Each structure stands twice: as structure tokens, then as C-alpha cells.
Amino acid sequence: MNMKKIVLFAVVFSLLFVNIGVYSQVENEKQNVQDVANDESAGDAPTSKDVGGQKDSFAETDGQPIDFSCQIPSDMRLVSHNDFLELYINEETTEVAVKDKRSGYIWYTNPQDREKDSKAAGLNKDLLASQMTITYYTPSSQAKMMNNYSDSVRLGQFDIETIENGVKITYRIGKESKVYVVPQVISKERMEEKILNNINETDARKLLRQYRLLSLENVSESRKQELLAQYPSLKNGDIYVLAENVRDYMKESLQEIILSAGYTLEDMNEDHVANNVPPAQENKEVFKISIEYILEGENLVVRVPTEEIEYHHDSYPLYSIKLLEFFGAAGLQDEGYMLVPDGSGSLIYLNNNKLASSSYVINVYGNDRSVPLTERSSLIEQAYLPVFGMKKGENAFFAIIESGDAMARVCADISGRVNSYNSVCSEFVLIPNDVLDISDYSGNYVIMVYQPRIFKGDIKIRYAFLNGENANYAGMARYYRKYLEKQYGMVQRQLYDNVPFYLELVGAIRKVRSIAGVPINVLQPLTTYDQAIEIIDQLKKGGVDEIVLKYTGWANGGVHHTIPSNVNLISKLGGNRAFSRLKNYLEQNQIDYFMDFAIIYAYKNTLFDDFIVRAHASRYITKEIASIYDYNIATDVQDLDRGPYYIISPSRIPHIVDGMIRGLRDLSVKGVSIRDAAIDVNSDFRERRLIDRQQARDILVSQFEKMKNSGLMLMVEGGNAYSLPYIDHIVNIPEESNRFYITDESIPFLQMVVRGHISYAGEPINLASDYRKAMLKAIEVGGGIHFTFIYDENSAFKETYYDHYYSSEYRIWLDRALDFYREVNEALKDVQGQAIENHEKLAENVYRTTFENGVQVIVNYNSEAVNIGGMVVDGKGYKVLKGGM
């Protein structure tokens, strides 16, 4: 090849190379422009591909599906591990996985096959990828919701940091709008005075390249009118206007120049106001909330540190946080159930197709009665335990709400409603609210009022992972029982050799009588101290050895008594001498007795009872005194003729308990029954000394501990979880759930947790709607027998507020009570002190309970006999199997 050809070839090649380079640069610029457009339309957010998107639980690799329940996805990083668990995080989506090293099963915060869900769309699709949903209120009292996937992860507004044994993700939920100190419109005079005269020429040229100088000089009349319509301040002189579509990185650079001139945000807002531009401000609908995932031995602990939550509390109060809604969510092919805590406990079968029902929501520890309800939709059993769980095949998780329990709700739903998953989780009310009617002052109008601060205390949930034979509600109950033993010192013990006979005696009630034509509220004795001895003596002669006495209405004015900071015996019941005879009789016969009081409600208020309503009663959020009325059974509306009585401020309860302990000690009483403090937890919304519901719960715990340490034996009604480590007996323990339509089975979960540690009984049989069923229920759940008696006649309750005692005359019931007791004692006498090891449904309305020593009882609630494995169990009957089945 000659030299000319070589040179020519080189020139052509160079030109081609240059053209290729120019083409590549042009394409890159096009892509950059497209990226800018995408960024601006999506709020500078990464695409779904950038944040990992949504994955299938069975991804294709070389044509073979990967089962993510057994194999960690490749885009998840190990952040912590111990002998039991491994913790992983996807740093782009912030979803977390926990691998149980004992079984190899992997639990995820979010469904891994959610992209395939054809049911979920739009927001419901995004919720499947979120770990947190918040509800808050706007200044106009409109409730709004956001989730951390749509409103944080997609926007790239989160930070991940490694902490001891885990990981912490901090979300900024709500689109952040950063304010740059770069005026959009500024007068020429102010630009020169405040900025240009205070910076160098180079910076001034750089700054002015991003502005247009507008003037009314030398423009046509039509153009002048057009400019004045857009910029009215032009009539006062020339202005500079910031160019459109200035990118954020350029605003950062301009801001540095402007700030160096001494120009401030206040200066900019002054210029904006002068030039009809809204003052610059950040978006206040932004909430900074963190979630921590920590491995603690066999458990995953999830924590939300509420003291670190940041938000504009004056404008956008944060009402609630729903946490890990889809942790361990079960799909359409999964078999098992969800455990929920209403009443004794209940199960929701996975995929039960009950789409006509409402989703499941229940407050832990019932309603805060300092947030008033003028009417109730139905009378329901509350949730006494802050727990929930899910069984999926041979694996299960069980969750314990360790902190924030008094602010919590348990929520659950089935597949098919808005997505294809079954889920159970907890939601926490951080700032309760109520509606205040101010129509007297401003016409027909109401406003929303809020608790003035977020509740004090963390949100903390402990997840335990069960497999094999423990992956069921019996395994969950065993786990929770051991947890209470280890964490709070609850101990196993056998109090009695035979089934306890719980006897409630009603001492005195208030009744209106007409005296000389004038209605007078008088105290009427129903069972005196000496008459109590007579009733108990007849029970003993009938063969009842293990009597446990609860004496209601024995002091301080009867059933609805004055606050017990002082203890005063009732003369109409016999006074001091008769009470001493009763106490000596009980102790000589080794009968445990519990004198009943209420400590969180003031039923009766007198001038000399150490209770001043305005000073010592709680306040509603509306600042009104928290007065309570009972509900009319027929209408479920407050009965204004009954009451009111008052919610005692939790700050006052320690003083009341101190006085009660002194009074009982002076009488040498050994046991006290607290009728209300293991059922209700109420706030005090006084603005200057607010006690939120979690703080109120902690005060009650300290009082139970105080009573226990004083040497008193303790009995309660209900049995909220916080009371369990301190009490000896529970009466009126819930024996069934609410049987909400969405649920499928009622189970004795609460009894399975406490039996062998705390003695208990359900509702009084003589006050039950079905006496035989109440007796059978005692056998199924391993409870004691329970009756409420009076010595007087049933007619004593006529035209009183105590008609719920309608069938309590002991003479009518004595023989039947003895028969019931003999039957229950024969069935259960060999399992006293024994925990419940298992409980299962054998057929419709047929259940088997297995106790720790192997004894089994099978209870048939059907009217007809059933055949179970060749063994016939009579209708409304039971079988006891001491050698197994």
C-alpha cells in the first residue's frame, strides 16, 4: 500500500472515530435529558428497578424455581447472626428476612411472590412491599395515610445503619421538599444591594446567568400588560426572575454564592412576599421514624424508638403506626391459622373465604374509658393478652408486644379482600383524639382535639419462631408461659388438692326506698358477716373442702363503695365483732378469702372520702371530667339514671392503694380482690400532668407489685397480661372468644398460658345463660367452679342497679351447686396444679384437653352423643381418660 493510500485511510478512520464519539455523546446527552425528565416526574425517585422492585417467591434460575422459604435471595445481605437465627436485609427495598437455623425456614417482612398477586393493585400493591403504615391528621382534621414503601423507599428517603446484633432503618415518610435560599423573583435594587455588591465578579456572572432581568422600558403596551399580569411588582421597578427548570445541583451552587453574600432565608421570604411569590417552606407532611431489627437469642425483636420520631406535631399529629403488616404473610396455598387474642383466644383459618366479614381489629386491654363512647355497638370480650401469631404448615411465629402494649391493637385479615395474603400484625395509637362539640359558641360545629404529646415509651415486639410439633397454638401457649416464668418470675404451683369452689358473697347494696313519701337512698344488707359463715358452713357440710371466698360489698358503703384509701366496715353487716368472727372462722378452716375493692373507679363520692372530683378524677381529651355511666343492656346506650361514677386519675391510685393496704393490715385481712385494675387501663388527659395509657398501665403494675410485696394474696377479675406475675386467682376469666364472623374457632389460650400457675374460674354458673354448658366449659378449660350467692331473697334486687345478680339466693342454688361441684371435682381432681399441654378440636363442638400429667378430658357440647375413635361421649357430656386414648 503506497503512502497516499495509507494517509487517506488514516484520515477516513479518524473521521469515522470522531463521528462515532459524537454520536455516543449525543445519545448520552439524550439519555441524560430523559433521566432528568424521569427524575422530575417521579420526584427525583429511583425507579422500581433501582430499588429492587418486587420479587417472585419462586424465581427462575437455569429453568429451576428457587423456593425463598428455604433460600435467601441473592440481593439480601447478612447483617447479624447467632446460634439460632440469621438476619438479612435488602438494602434497596429495606425488607428483612430471618432464617431459623434450627428448621432452615425463612421468615420475611414482605411476601416474596407479591408481584404475581393479581388481586392487589395500586396502593394495595405498594402496601405489600411496605413495613410500616402511618395514619395522621391534617390541620383540617382530615385523616390521611402513608406507607414507607410508596412515600419513603421509592423516594430514596431512608438510611440504613448497622447496630449491635441487628440493623436500623430510618425512614423519612412523605416527599421532602428542600428549600434553597435562591430567590425566584427579586427586585433589581435588592439584588444589587443584598447580593451582587457583596460577591466577586466571577460569582456575580455565574449567578446572573440563571436569571432574567425584566423591565417595562422599551416594550410594547401589550407586552407591558402581559408582564404586569404575571409580575405585578414590575410597576415598582425592574426585577430579576430565576430561570425555569434550574436543577437542584445548580441551586446548591447558587445558594453557596448567595449565602456568602449574607443573604438569608428571611431575606428571600421578604422578597417573595414583595413580589407576590408564596414564602418558601419545607413540606410539613414528613415523618421521620426508625425501625430496629435485633436478634436476641431465639427471637427477633422489632423496636420503634418513639423518642426519635420527628414530625410537625402542631400541624400533623401522628395518630398511629401499623407495623410489619405482612410479616410472615400466608398465601393462597398455605394451610394453618392465625391466633388472635380476643377473650380466651380465637383462630382465623387461612383462606377461610369469609369476605362478607369485617377485618379483625381489637384493642389490647379493651377501650381507654377516658376516650368516651356514648354508645357501643355490642358487648364484647376484650383482648387480655398482647399477643398474636400465625401457623403456616410445619412452621409458626408467635409475637409478644413487650412495650407499647397498652397503646396497641391487633389486626388481621384474610386473603381475597384486597390482596391474596392472610396477615396478622399490631397497630399502635400514638396520639389519641376525640371530637369536641363547640356548637354552643360557634353554631353547629365540632373540632378534633388531640393528646398533647406522643405516648412515652417504645414500641417493641418480640417474634418467636416455632416448628414441628410446637408449630401450633398449644406450642405458642407453652412458649408464652415459659416467657412469663423467665421474664417476670411467674411460678408453677399447686394451691389445692381438689377443684376450688369460688364463692362470691354480696354484702350490701344501695337501694332507693320511699320513707314518708320521700325517696331515700339507703344501704340494704344482703349477706351479713355471720350469714356468710352460715352459707360457707353449709357448703362444707355438703363436701366442699376447697372454698375460695370473694366478698363483694363488705365495706365502705357496699358494692358501689367509696374509694378504699380508708377501710370502714359496715355496721348493718355486723360491725367489727361480727367481722372478726368471720375472719377467725375462715382462717381456722383454712379458707382463702379475698375482700373486694375497686381502685380505678370512684363509685360513690362523699364529703369525707378523701376523693375530690375536680382534683382527683381523670380528664377526657376534651378536658372535661371523666364521668362514667353504665350502659343500658337493651339499648347499648349510656343510662344517665345510673351514675355517674368517676375514673380516678392514675396519679392518685398509689395513694389509694397505700391507704387500702393499711386498712386491710389493721383488720388483719390476708387477701384482697381487685375487681377493675386487671380489666381496664385509663389515661388522664390533663394537659399539665398528662398520663398516657402506657404510663397508666405501668402505674397499675407497680401497685400490683406493691400489694404482693405487702404480703396480700391477690385475686382479680379478667386478667390483663400485666397483672399475671403478681396474682393468685382470676375470676370471671373469659372462657370463650367473641366468635366474630371472621374467626373460626374459640380456644382457651389464656387458660393454657396460666394454668398450673394461677387458679381461675369463669362466670358464676348460677348467672350463666346455660348452666350445663358453663359447667362443661369449666371441665374443658380446667377451671374451678364459681357461684355468686346472697343470703337474702332474689327480690332484694328489684328496682335496683344490681339486677345482674338476679338469681343469687343461696337456698335455691345450694343443692345444685353441690352437684355441679362433685361432677367437676371428679373430672379434674387429678390435674390440680397441672399445666394444659395440648388442646384440640376432635369434631364439631367436641374438644380434647390434655394436661401435663397425661390426663385427657373430652367434652361434647352437642345435644347428641358422638363417637370418637370408638368411644361414645354422651350429649352435653364428657369423658376423662387417665391413660391416654
DOMARLUM-12692 format. One record per residue (C-alpha): y, x, z. Coordinates in steps of 0.5 Angstrom, whole numbers, plus 500, padded with zeros to 3 digits. Layout:
# residues N
YXZ ...
//
This chain:
# residues 885
500500500 507503498 513504503 517498500 511493501 510496508 517495509 517488506 511486510 514488517 521484515 517478514 512479520 519480524 522473522 516469523 515472530 522470531 521463529 515462533 519465539 525460537 520454536 517456543 523456547 526449543 519446546 520449553 527446553 525439550 519439556 525441561 529435559 523431559 521433566 529432568 528425566 522424569 524427576 531423576 527416574 522418580 527421585 525428584 518426586 512430584 507426579 501422582 497428578 501433582 500430589 492430587 492422586 486418588 479421587 472417586 467418592 462420586 466425582 462428575 460435576 456437570 454430569 451429576 455425581 458428588 457424594 463425598 460422604 456429604 460434600 467436602 472435596 474442593 481440594 481440601 482446606 478447612 484447618 479447624 472447627 468448633 460447634 461439633 466438627 470441622 477438620 479439613 486437609 488435602 495439602 498435596 496428599 495429606 489425607 484428612 476429613 472430619 465433618 460431623 456438623 450434627 449429622 452432616 456426615 464426613 469421615 475420611 482417613 482414606 477411601 475417596 473412591 479408591 481409584 475405582 478399586 479393581 481389587 487393589 494393585 501396586 503396593 496395596 493401591 498405595 496403602 489405600 492412600 496412606 495414613 501410616 505404615 511402619 515396620 522396621 528391621 535392617 542390620 541383618 534383622 530383616 523386617 521391612 515395611 514402608 508407608 507414608 504415601 509411597 515413601 514420603 508423600 510421593 517424594 514430597 518429603 513432608 511438612 504441614 503446619 497449623 497447630 491449636 485446634 488442628 494440623 500437624 504433618 511431619 513425614 520423612 519416610 524413606 527416600 532422602 539422599 542428600 550428601 553434597 560436599 562435592 568430591 566425585 574424584 580428587 587428585 590434581 594435587 589435592 584439588 589445588 592444595 585444598 580448594 583452588 588455592 583458597 578461592 578466587 579465579 572466577 569461582 575456580 573457573 566455575 568449579 573446573 567447568 564441572 570437572 574433567 582432568 584425567 592424565 595418563 600422559 600422551 594417551 595410547 596404551 589401550 586408553 591407558 589400560 581403560 582409564 586405569 581399570 576405571 580409576 586405579 588411583 591414576 597411576 599415582 598422578 592426575 585426577 579430577 572427575 566430576 562430570 556426570 548428570 550434574 543436577 542438584 541445584 548445581 551441586 548446591 552452588 559448587 558446594 558453596 564454593 568448595 566449603 568456602 575454601 575450608 574443604 570439609 565432608 571429612 576431606 571429601 571422604 578421605 579423597 573418595 577412599 583414596 580414589 576407590 569411591 565409597 564414602 558419601 553418607 546419607 540414607 539411614 533408612 529414613 524415619 521422621 514421624 509426625 501425626 497430629 489431628 486435633 479437634 477436642 469438643 465432639 472428638 477427633 484426637 489423633 496423636 503421634 508424639 513419640 519423643 519427636 520420632 527420629 531414626 537411626 536406632 542402632 541400625 534400623 530399629 523401628 518396630 511398629 506403626 500402624 496408624 490410620 488403617 483405612 479411617 472410615 473404611 467401608 466399601 462393598 455397598 456399605 452395611 454394618 459391622 466392625 467392633 473388636 475387643 477380644 474377650 467380652 467383645 465381638 462383631 465382624 460384619 462388613 463384607 462377610 466374605 470370610 476370605 479363608 480366615 486370617 485377618 484380625 489381630 489381637 494384643 491389647 491386654 494380652 501378651 507381654 510375658 517378658 517376651 517369652 512364648 515357649 508354646 501357644 497356638 491356642 488358649 484365647 481370651 485377650 482384649 481387655 479394652 483398648 477400643 474398636 469401632 465401625 458402624 456404616 449405615 446410620 453412622 458410626 465411629 468409636 475409637 479409644 486408645 488413650 495413650 500407648 494402649 499397653 503397646 497396642 494391637 487392634 487390627 481388622 480385615 474384610 473386603 475382598 482379600 487385597 482391596 475392596 474395603 473393610 477396615 479396623 485400626 490400631 498398631 503400636 509396637 514401639 520396640 519389642 524384640 526377641 531372638 537370642 540363641 548363641 549357638 553355644 558360642 558360634 555354632 547354629 546361629 541366632 541373633 535378633 535383640 531389641 528393647 534398647 529404646 522406643 517406648 516412653 509415652 505418646 500414641 493417642 487415639 480419640 475418635 467419637 462419631 455417633 449417628 442415628 439410634 446411637 450408631 451401634 455397639 450399644 451406643 458405643 458402650 454408652 459412650 465409653 461408659 460416660 467417657 470413663 465417668 467423666 475422665 476417671 470418675 467411675 460412678 454408678 452405684 447399686 451395691 446389692 438389692 439381690 443378685 450377688 453370689 460370688 463364692 471362691 473358697 480355696 484355703 490351702 495348696 502345696 502337694 507332694 507326699 511320700 514320707 518315709 519313701 521321700 517325696 516332700 512338698 507339704 501344705 495341705 489345707 482344703 478349707 480352714 477358716 472355721 470351715 469357711 464359716 460353715 460353708 457360708 452359713 449353709 448358703 445363708 440358710 439356703 436363702 442366699 443373702 448377698 454373698 461376696 467371698 473371695 478367699 484364695 490360698 488363705 495366707 503366705 503358704 497357700 494358692 501359690 504363695 510367697 510375695 505379700 510384702 508381709 502377710 502371714 496367716 497359715 497355722 494349718 487353716 486355724 491361725 490368728 484366732 480362727 481367722 479373727 472368728 471368720 472376719 468377725 462372722 463376715 462383718 457381723 453378717 455384712 458379707 463383703 470379703 476379699 482376701 486373694 493375692 498375686 502382686 506381679 508374679 512370685 510363685 514361691 521363693 524362700 530365703 526370708 520372703 523379701 524377694 531376691 530373684 536376681 535383684 527383683 525379677 524382670 528380665 527378658 529382652 535377652 537379659 535372662 531372668 523372666 521365669 514362667 512355666 504353666 502350659 500343658 493343657 493337652 499340648 499347649 507347650 510349657 510344662 517344665 515340671 510345673 514351676 518356674 515362677 517369676 515375673 516381678 519387676 514393675 519397679 518392685 511392685 510398689 514396695 510389695 503393695 505397701 507391705 501388703 496394705 500394712 499387713 491387711 491393715 494389721 489384720 483389719 481386713 477390708 477387701 483384697 482380691 488381686 488375681 493378676 494385675 488386671 489381666 497381665 502387664 509385663 515389662 522389665 527389659 533390664 538395660 540400665 533400668 528398662 521399664 517398658 510395657 506402657 510404664 509397667 501399665 502406669 505403675 499398676 494404675 498407681 498401685 490400684 489407686 494406692 489400694 483404693 485410697 487406703 480404704 480397701 475394697 477391690 476385686 480383680 480377675 479379668 478387668 483390663 481397662 486401666 483398673 476399671 476406675 478403681 475396682 468394685 468387683 470383677 470375677 471371671 469376667 469374659 462372657 464371650 469372645 474368641 469366636 475367631 472365624 473372621 468374626 460373626 457375633 460375640 457380644 457382652 460389650 465389656 459388661 455393657 460398659 461396666 454394669 451399674 458401676 462395677 459388680 461382676 460374675 463370669 467363670 464358676 458354674 461348677 467349673 464350666 463345661 456347660 452348667 446350664 449355659 453358664 447360668 443363662 449367660 449370667 442372665 443375658 449379661 446381667 452378672 452374678 452367680 459364681 461358684 468355687 468351693 472347698 470343704 475337703 473332697 475333690 480327690 485332694 487335687 489328685 496328682 497336684 498342679 491344681 487339677 483345674 479345681 477338679 469339681 469343687 467339693 461344696 457338699 456335692 454342689 450346694 443344693 444345685 448352687 442354691 437352685 441356680 442362684 434362685 433362678 438367676 436372682 428371680 430373673 435379675 433382682 429388679 435390675 440391680 444397679 441398672 446399666 445395660 441400655 441395649 443388647 441385640 440378636 433376635 434370632 440364631 442363638 437368641 438374644 435380648 438385653 434391655 436394662 436402664 429401667 426398661 426390664 428386658 430378658 430374652 435368652 434362648 441358647 437353642 435346645 428347641 423352643 423359639 417363637 419371638 413376636 408371638 411369645 414362646 421362649 423354651 429351649 435353654 430358657 429365658 423370659 423376663 419382660 418388665 413392661 417391654 415387649 
//
